[in-house]
Amino acid sequence: MKKKTRGMTLIELMIVIAILGIIVAIGYPSYQEQVRKSRRAEGMGELLELADRMERHYSDVGTYDQADGSDMKADILYGIDTGDDTKPTTDGNYLLSIDAGTDNVSFTARAVPQGNQAEDKCKTFVYDSQGGKSVAGGATLTAEECHWK
């Protein structure tokens, strides 16, 4: 007696593909949001590092400006010249900038999202010399919701 082998029917295959399509359609946006959250950590961490560098500069010279009186910029603090006074983060997801206040004893640092990260709900992270943390640039979430505490 010969044993008859059977495979999957076209209908069964289409059902499996439809189920996989539904799973991917639901899961992919969640995956993208998790990737954006991990990139936020990079932006916040490097922004705080920039603020630390600014504080060290202030400890050394007593002002947030340069010795010649011109504003201190992110690229100057890192010893590079980007030509636009900003510095990209390590993975390039944020662009760091810093502005000394008019009183020379305060500053405001920003991490502006770039590329795919520009779609993030948190948008721009802002840190000031008084330790204030906020979000700007059309952010739809608060600083606390962005875990910027």
N, C-alpha and C positions, 0 to 999 in steps of 0.2 A: 504494500500500500504506500502510495506517495503522499508525503506530507505537504500540504499547501501552505506557502508562506504568504503572509499578508503584510502590507505596509500601511502607512497612514493615508487616509483619503485626503483629497484636496480641501474638503470642508474642515476636517480636523486641523490641518495645517493653517488654514485661514483663521480659525478660532485662536490658535496659539499665537499667531502673529498679532492679532487684534489685542489679546491680553497683554502681550509684551509692549505694544504701542501705548496702551493705557498706563502701564506701570512707568514707562519712560516719560510720558507726558506729565505725570504727576511728580515724579522724582527729580527730573532735571532742574526745574526752577529752584527746588530746595537745595540741590547740590550747588547751583550757582550762588545762592545766598550764603551758604557755608563758606565757599571760596572767598567771597567778598568780606565776610567777617574775619577770616584769617588774614586777609590783606590789610584790614583796618589795624590789626595789631602791629603790623610793620609800620604803618604810617604814624600811629600814636607813639610807638617806641622810638622811632627816629626823630620825631618832633620833640620828644622829651630830651633826647640826647642833644639836639640842637640848642634847646633852652639851657641845658647844663653847660654847654660850651660858652653860651652867652654869659652865664653867671660866672664862669671861671674868668672870662675876659674882663668882666666888671670888677672882680676881685683883684685882678692884676693892675688895671689902669684907672679904676674908679669911675668909669663911664661906659655906657653901652655903645658909644661911637668909637671910631678909629682915632688914632693919635692926631691925624690931620683935620679932624672935625667932621669928616664925611661919615655918612651912615654905615654902620656895620651890616654886612649882608651875609647870607647863608654860604655863598661860595667862598667868601673871604675867610670865614671861620674854619672851613674845611681845607683851606690852602689850595683851592682850585679856582680857575677863572672860567666860568661858563658863559660870560658875556651878558647874561641877563639877571645876575644877582640871585639866582636860585640854585638849588641842588636837588637832583632827583634822589629818591630813596634807592636802596640797594637793588630792589627788583623793578624799579621804575613805575610803581603804582601810584606814587604821590610825588608832588613837587614841593619842596620845602622853601619857604621864604621867611624873612625876619625883618622887622622894621623897628628901629629905635624910636622911642617917643620923643616929642619935641623938647622934653625936659632933660633928656639924656640919662635919666635914671629909671626908665621903664622901656619895655619892648613888647611887641606882639609877634608871635611866630604862628605860621600857618602851614598846614599840609593840605594841598589841593589835589584831589584825585585826578589821575590821568588814565587814558586808554579805557579798558573795560571797567576799571574801578569807578569811572565817572558816572556809571549807572547806579552806584551805591546810594542808598537812602540817606546815609549820614553826611554825604558831601564833604565839605571842608572842615578840618579840625583846627581849632584856634586855641592857643595857649598864651597867657600873658605873664609878665614878670611878677605879678602878685599871686600866681598859682591858679588863676581862673581858667577853667576849661569849658569850652563851648563848641557848638557846631554852627556852621554858616553856609552860605552859598546855595540856599534853597533846600536845606535839609528837611526831610519830612519826619525825622525822628529827633528826639531830644538827646542831649549829651549822655544822660543816664541810660537811655535805651540803646545807645551806641556803645555802651560800656566804657565811656570816656569819663571816668570818675576821678 
